[in-house]
Amino acid sequence: METKNVNGNEWRVKVGLAEMLKGGCIMDVTNADQARIAEKAGACAVMALERVPADIRKEGGVARMASVKIIREIMDTVSIPAMAKVRIGHFMEAEVLQALEVDYIDESEVLTPADEEHHIWKHDFRVPFVCGARNLGEALRRIAEGAAMIRTKGEAGSGNVVEAVRHMRAITGRMKKLTTMRADELMAEAKELGAPLELVQQVAKTGKLPVPNFSAGGIATPADAALVRHLGAEAVFVGSGIFKSSDPETRAKAIVKATTHFDDPKAILEAHEELGEAMKGIDVRQLEEKDLLQTRGW
Amino acid sequence: MSKPKIGILAVQGDFEAHGAMLARMGVDSSEVRKPGELKDCDGLILPGGESTTQLQFLQEEGLFDAIRKFAADGGAIFGTCAGAILLANEVKHPDQPSLSLLDMTVLRNAYGRQIASEVVTGRSTLKAEALEMVFIRAPIIERVGRGIEILAEYAGKPVLVQKGRIMAATFHPELTTETAVHQRFLDTVASQNGARHAAASQE
């Protein structure tokens, strides 16, 4: 689990916290009340943000790091880890969150990018980062920059799991391919992926990302959560899916349950029994290119 | 004596890291998500993770009572971090119910938030050299009851404790290449297993 340019021990505690979140649900919350509901439902962490992705999509405008007051209230309300989002490339928002001592920072495409060319050099921070990825090359670039956890981007705020599935299959499929390749083929592969050779060689050897691999973007039901777990997600992020549904408490609990018992259809059935209406959702094919969140960052 | 069977509670947390550690030591393990899956286990590991999340699962799915019964029936249990919190008989900061299998008081997230997480080395009774300890949003054992053996300390606080068949660490040996702590647990399981088999053959 070593990468270059890192104090080995600091890197280990960053990845270590991601290890502790495995098998769990990380839930988007916009205030302390929602954070309390998430914790009570069994979330293993909360993600503080100003508006859930579905509202950002609807209302438009610039989406920024959440207000410090709200993040602090959330941190003071729950005992589970509190994460918060920063705009891609906005290392000063990240400095603010580090000074606030949030437990994890999400450099997220859900917020309006601050830099269209450069992501944050995450090795400079002691607080660990999670970043989104649509494919293996993107995942490895973020890890090279210091991300200690990767999540699929999916299409946030869509209530549609199709993009998270596409991204997870793209990442795991390409990793599987790497394990079958000869050593002398990996340089060309690294060039094509746009990723450091060292990380490509590491994945070729282990068949896994060097950091935990979670899923996000469009998960709205217990079955959605179980689906991405089967496809390789070691934990799930749920955003708009919970607090945009008709029954946040029940749904949060049901998704937590399904994430743990993803291999047990009877348990998933039970998780679905009590559910009300899911968020409406969007057919991603009807979205115009400019409305896609997943194409932010590279 | 037959090979010990180790179960790892797999509702949430770093259960895979414990499984990988045992595999490196040549020991098979199985994941436990339901009460029935405890039946064939001689030892049980409660991994790191979020204790509030794990506790809710234990309470709602019958595992809470099943694990207490497992301990009462002579099973050995080893908890790391969140697992240690679950084993304590008193949990503070904030208050939280627990399995009450070790007489100690534990403060959750007592070192601070993630930014205070660190890797350190400290003395233990397990071996002459220093032991590497990974602390992640770790709890502090504030008080231990009578008869609890302190196997390692860091910064003046117990970090690895044992009484009989129950062991708890506030750090994560499963995230290191250090096998001494898991070996101690396997030895505990083996001696307990021997006693259980001897008792069974006398009956």
Interface residues (C-beta under 8 A of the other chain):
Chain A: N9 R12 V13 G16 L17 E19 M20 L21 K22 G23 G24 E39 G42 A43 C44 A45 M75 S79 I80 P81 Q98 E101 V102 D103 Y104 R126 V127 P128 V256 T260 H261 D264
Chain B: A10 V11 Q12 G13 D14 F15 E16 A17 R33 G48 G49 E50 T52 T53 Q56 F57 C81 A82 H93 P94 R108 N109 G112 R113 Q114 I115 S117 E118 V119 V134 F135 I136 R137 H172 L175
